[in-house]
């Protein structure tokens, strides 16, 4: 259950020290865009301490590596990170090769295999998203909206990003993966009302969660990607009625059949995981 993923610059001791208090489902220690070139080596060298620090609140810990940087991946593995955010993925083979690189390190450490989240950031990757989604170790896809807009020569407006984000989302769901994102740029974090609306929109499309660059957005994403009280009440009514009815029936003036019952089960299942119920 990953509703919120908070990016934390991996060179910033101040942000790292507070990250575990932010109640994010996942922390992404960023070695890539958030870290100036002159600080990248030190940030990588400090990953073991950084991973341990941000994990204190129970979050899943990812490291966003620099594209093609084997040293980043190995350091994240040795530091105990749960997975990697892999930027600028254009083909499934990149992830296969990265897994092969990590295999002997994981064996040496006696740790489990790291999982991958692939970031697709150019038109070619978007068009090949279904093939990329079949890569080993992959648990989720996400679209890098700012990078895609730059490559397109366009602007990262919701209108520009809506279609490619849905394409990547459909590819993820077609292969049984998680899908992270809002149907807008994640860089525009100041308008909380718009973010709340975007989270509701993304949840309606079936996205599982989204990344954010400011801790103030974490509670908005956690709420937005959680079933509402109305969702839970509806699901309970559907399942109660389903226990007494075979085939299709009517709830709240709408027909309910097998797909709707399954959706109700999924809503309650998600709610129980969030609530910590068995």
C-alpha positions as CSV (number, residue, x, y, z in Angstrom):
1,X,0.0,0.0,0.0
2,X,1.9,3.0,-1.3
3,X,-0.2,6.2,-1.5
4,X,2.5,8.8,-0.9
5,X,6.1,8.8,-2.0
6,X,8.2,11.8,-0.7
7,X,11.3,12.8,-2.5
8,X,14.1,13.7,-0.1
9,X,17.5,15.1,-1.4
10,X,20.1,12.6,-0.3
11,X,22.7,15.2,0.5
12,X,20.5,17.2,2.9
13,X,21.0,16.2,6.5
14,X,18.2,18.6,7.6
15,X,15.6,17.0,5.3
16,X,16.8,13.4,6.0
17,X,16.5,14.0,9.8
18,X,12.8,14.9,9.5
19,X,11.8,12.6,6.8
20,X,10.6,9.8,9.1
21,X,8.1,12.2,10.7
22,X,6.3,13.0,7.5
23,X,4.0,9.9,7.5
24,X,4.8,9.1,3.9
25,X,4.2,5.5,2.9
26,X,7.5,5.6,1.0
27,X,10.6,7.8,1.1
28,X,12.6,8.3,-2.1
29,X,16.2,9.3,-1.3
30,X,17.2,11.3,-4.4
31,X,20.7,11.0,-5.8
32,X,19.6,12.5,-9.1
33,X,18.1,15.9,-9.9
34,X,17.8,17.2,-6.4
35,X,21.5,16.8,-5.7
36,X,24.1,19.2,-7.1
37,X,26.9,17.5,-9.0
38,X,29.5,18.4,-6.3
39,X,27.5,16.6,-3.6
40,X,26.6,13.4,-5.4
41,X,29.5,11.3,-4.3
42,X,29.2,12.3,-0.6
43,X,25.4,11.6,-0.8
44,X,26.0,8.2,-2.2
45,X,28.7,7.4,0.4
46,X,26.2,8.4,3.2
47,X,23.3,6.2,2.0
48,X,23.6,3.6,4.7
49,X,23.0,6.2,7.4
50,X,20.4,8.0,5.3
51,X,18.4,4.9,4.7
52,X,18.4,3.9,8.3
53,X,17.3,7.4,9.3
54,X,14.3,7.8,6.9
55,X,13.1,4.3,7.7
56,X,12.5,5.0,11.4
57,X,8.8,5.8,10.7
58,X,8.2,2.6,8.9
59,X,8.3,3.9,5.4
60,X,9.4,1.8,2.4
61,X,12.7,3.3,1.2
62,X,13.7,3.8,-2.4
63,X,16.8,5.5,-3.8
64,X,16.5,7.4,-7.1
65,X,19.8,6.6,-8.8
66,X,21.4,8.6,-11.6
67,X,20.6,7.0,-15.0
68,X,23.2,4.3,-15.9
69,X,25.2,4.8,-12.7
70,X,26.1,1.4,-11.4
71,X,27.8,2.8,-8.3
72,X,24.5,4.4,-7.2
73,X,22.6,1.1,-7.5
74,X,25.2,-0.9,-5.7
75,X,25.5,1.6,-2.9
76,X,21.7,1.7,-2.5
77,X,21.7,-2.1,-2.3
78,X,24.5,-2.2,0.3
79,X,22.7,0.5,2.3
80,X,19.6,-1.6,2.7
81,X,17.2,0.3,0.5
82,X,14.1,-1.6,-0.5
83,X,14.2,-0.6,-4.1
84,X,15.4,1.8,-6.8
85,X,13.7,4.5,-8.7
86,X,15.3,4.0,-12.1
87,X,15.2,7.2,-14.2
88,X,15.0,7.6,-18.0
89,X,14.2,4.0,-18.7
90,X,13.7,3.4,-22.4
91,X,13.8,-0.4,-22.7
92,X,13.2,-3.4,-20.5
93,X,16.7,-4.7,-21.0
94,X,18.0,-1.8,-18.9
95,X,16.2,-3.2,-15.9
96,X,17.2,-6.8,-16.7
97,X,20.9,-5.7,-16.8
98,X,20.5,-3.7,-13.6
99,X,19.1,-6.8,-11.8
100,X,22.0,-8.9,-13.0
101,X,24.4,-6.3,-11.7
102,X,22.7,-6.5,-8.3
103,X,22.3,-10.3,-8.1
104,X,25.8,-11.1,-6.7
105,X,25.8,-8.1,-4.3
106,X,22.5,-9.3,-2.8
107,X,23.8,-12.8,-2.6
108,X,26.9,-11.6,-0.8
109,X,24.8,-9.6,1.7
110,X,22.2,-12.3,2.1
111,X,19.4,-9.8,1.5
112,X,16.3,-10.0,-0.7
113,X,16.1,-8.7,-4.2
114,X,15.6,-5.0,-4.7
115,X,12.5,-3.9,-6.5
116,X,12.4,-1.3,-9.2
117,X,10.2,1.6,-10.1
118,X,10.7,2.7,-13.7
119,X,10.5,6.4,-14.6
120,X,9.6,6.9,-18.2
121,X,10.6,10.4,-19.4
122,X,10.5,10.6,-23.1
123,X,8.1,9.8,-26.0
124,X,9.9,6.6,-27.1
125,X,9.6,5.2,-23.5
126,X,5.9,6.1,-23.4
127,X,5.2,4.4,-26.6
128,X,7.1,1.3,-25.4
129,X,5.6,1.3,-21.9
130,X,3.9,-2.1,-22.2
131,X,7.2,-3.8,-23.1
132,X,9.1,-2.0,-20.4
133,X,6.4,-3.1,-17.9
134,X,7.3,-6.7,-18.4
135,X,10.8,-6.3,-17.0
136,X,11.9,-8.4,-14.0
137,X,11.9,-6.9,-10.5
138,X,9.6,-4.1,-11.6
139,X,6.8,-3.2,-9.2
140,X,5.6,0.1,-10.6
141,X,5.7,2.6,-13.5
142,X,5.6,6.4,-13.3
143,X,5.9,9.2,-15.9
144,X,8.4,12.0,-15.5
145,X,6.2,14.8,-16.7
146,X,8.7,17.7,-16.5
147,X,11.3,15.7,-18.5
148,X,8.7,14.5,-21.0
149,X,7.5,18.1,-21.6
150,X,11.1,19.3,-22.1
151,X,11.8,16.6,-24.7
152,X,8.5,17.4,-26.5
153,X,9.3,21.1,-26.5
154,X,6.1,21.6,-24.7
155,X,4.7,22.7,-21.3
156,X,4.0,20.4,-18.4
157,X,0.4,21.4,-18.2
158,X,-2.3,18.9,-17.1
159,X,-3.7,19.0,-20.7
160,X,-0.3,18.0,-22.1
161,X,0.4,15.3,-19.5
162,X,-3.0,13.7,-19.3
163,X,-2.7,11.4,-22.3
164,X,0.9,10.2,-21.8
165,X,0.3,9.6,-18.1
166,X,-2.7,7.5,-18.9
167,X,-0.8,5.5,-21.5
168,X,1.9,4.6,-18.9
169,X,-0.8,3.9,-16.3
170,X,-2.6,1.5,-18.7
171,X,0.7,-0.3,-19.4
172,X,1.4,-0.7,-15.7
173,X,-2.1,-2.1,-15.0
174,X,-2.0,-4.4,-18.0
175,X,1.0,-6.1,-16.5
176,X,-0.3,-6.1,-12.9
177,X,2.0,-3.3,-11.6
178,X,1.4,-0.4,-9.4
179,X,1.0,3.0,-11.1
180,X,2.2,6.2,-9.5
181,X,1.3,9.7,-10.5
182,X,-1.2,12.6,-10.8
183,X,-2.5,13.7,-14.1
184,X,-0.5,16.9,-13.8
185,X,3.1,17.9,-12.9
186,X,4.4,16.9,-9.5
187,X,6.6,20.0,-9.5
188,X,3.6,22.4,-8.9
189,X,3.1,21.8,-5.2
190,X,1.9,25.2,-3.9
191,X,-1.8,24.8,-4.9
192,X,-3.1,22.4,-2.3
193,X,-6.7,22.5,-3.5
194,X,-5.5,21.5,-7.0
195,X,-3.4,18.7,-5.6
196,X,-6.4,17.4,-3.6
197,X,-8.5,17.4,-6.7
198,X,-5.8,15.8,-8.7
199,X,-5.4,13.0,-6.2
200,X,-9.1,12.3,-6.3
201,X,-9.0,12.3,-10.1
202,X,-6.0,9.9,-10.2
203,X,-7.7,7.5,-7.7
204,X,-10.8,7.5,-9.9
205,X,-8.6,6.3,-12.8
206,X,-7.0,3.6,-10.6
207,X,-3.6,5.1,-9.8
208,X,-2.2,3.7,-6.6
209,X,-0.4,6.8,-5.3
210,X,1.9,9.6,-6.3
211,X,5.2,11.2,-5.6
212,X,5.7,14.6,-4.0
213,X,8.6,17.0,-3.4
214,X,7.1,18.8,-0.4
215,X,6.1,17.1,2.9
216,X,3.0,19.3,3.2
217,X,1.5,17.2,0.3
218,X,1.9,13.8,2.1
219,X,-1.3,14.0,4.0
220,X,-3.2,15.2,0.9
221,X,-2.0,12.2,-1.0
222,X,-2.6,9.8,1.8
223,X,-6.2,11.0,2.0
224,X,-6.7,11.3,-1.7
225,X,-5.6,7.7,-2.4
226,X,-7.5,6.2,0.5
227,X,-11.1,5.1,0.3
228,X,-13.4,7.8,1.6
229,X,-16.0,7.1,4.3
230,X,-18.6,7.2,1.5
231,X,-16.6,4.6,-0.5
232,X,-16.4,2.3,2.5
233,X,-20.1,2.6,3.3
234,X,-21.0,1.9,-0.3
235,X,-18.7,-1.2,-0.5
236,X,-20.2,-2.5,2.7
237,X,-23.8,-2.2,1.4
238,X,-22.8,-3.9,-1.9
239,X,-21.2,-6.8,-0.2
240,X,-24.0,-7.2,2.3
241,X,-26.5,-7.3,-0.6
242,X,-24.4,-9.6,-2.6
243,X,-24.5,-12.2,0.2
244,X,-28.3,-12.4,-0.3
245,X,-28.5,-12.1,-4.0
246,X,-27.2,-14.2,-6.9
247,X,-26.4,-12.4,-10.2
248,X,-27.3,-8.8,-10.7
249,X,-29.2,-6.6,-8.2
250,X,-29.7,-2.9,-7.5
251,X,-28.0,-0.7,-4.9
252,X,-28.7,3.1,-4.7
253,X,-30.6,2.9,-7.9
254,X,-27.7,1.4,-9.9
255,X,-27.2,-2.1,-11.2
256,X,-24.6,-4.2,-9.4
257,X,-23.1,-7.3,-11.0
258,X,-19.9,-9.2,-10.6
259,X,-17.4,-6.5,-11.6
260,X,-19.0,-4.1,-9.2
261,X,-18.9,-6.6,-6.4
262,X,-15.2,-7.1,-7.0
263,X,-14.6,-3.4,-6.9
264,X,-16.4,-3.3,-3.5
265,X,-14.1,-6.0,-2.2
266,X,-11.1,-4.1,-3.4
267,X,-12.3,-0.9,-1.7
268,X,-12.7,-2.7,1.6
269,X,-9.5,-4.6,1.2
270,X,-7.6,-1.3,0.7
271,X,-9.4,0.3,3.6
272,X,-8.5,-2.6,6.0
273,X,-4.8,-2.5,5.0
274,X,-4.7,1.3,5.7
275,X,-6.6,0.8,9.0
276,X,-4.3,-2.1,10.0
277,X,-7.2,-4.5,10.2
278,X,-6.7,-8.2,9.6
